[in-house]
Amino acid sequence: MRHAQRTHEPLSLCAVTERAPRSFRCCVRSVQFLTDVEWGEMDFLLVDAPPGTSDEHISIAQYLTKAGVDGALIVTTPQEMALLDVRKEVTFCHKVGVPILGVVENMAGHICPSCAHKSDIFPAVTGGAKAMCEEMKAAYLGSLPLDPNLLQSCEDGKCFVERHPNSAAAEPLRQLVQSQTQ
């Protein structure tokens, strides 16, 4: 069994809130990656899985279900094309027995930092994630506005809410993390 090699300290959820526990984010491409690495103790393992029902995707979901996964936190954007994929993902989670923690709508408009005007870059013509959650009986956890500083903070490995505490995305992000860590 291989041990996870760390070249840096584990990422902290300080990237979103100052009091959250440690986390480790990885992009999983196969069950082998999950089974051949001794992960040790961790508070979270976030698996960035694209929507789909490939054999690999099904295998990962089945493995995580057997391992006692808490559930799936599904992220979407407001436009209908993304919501179609998310509807499939919600159905998939139900079929394989993965509980759905909730749905987050990302890039839900852009709020101008100068005048606070909201522009819907990706209009939610069918009601967005909130309407879809009502339709599919899934928890709607909130929305995050598009903020280039959030991306840059992630790229830099820096804490977004510390760097940009007055950003329109800071408080919704803080609330989202707190709702999942209580």
Beta strands, then each sheet from edge to edge (+ up, - down):
strand 1: 2-3
strand 2: 24-26
strand 3: 37-38
strand 4: 45-47
strand 5: 72-76
strand 6: 100-105
strand 7: 110-111
strand 8: 118-119
strand 9: 140-143
sheet 1: 1+ 3+
sheet 2: 2+ 4+
sheet 3: 5+ 6+ 9+
sheet 4: 7+ 8-
end
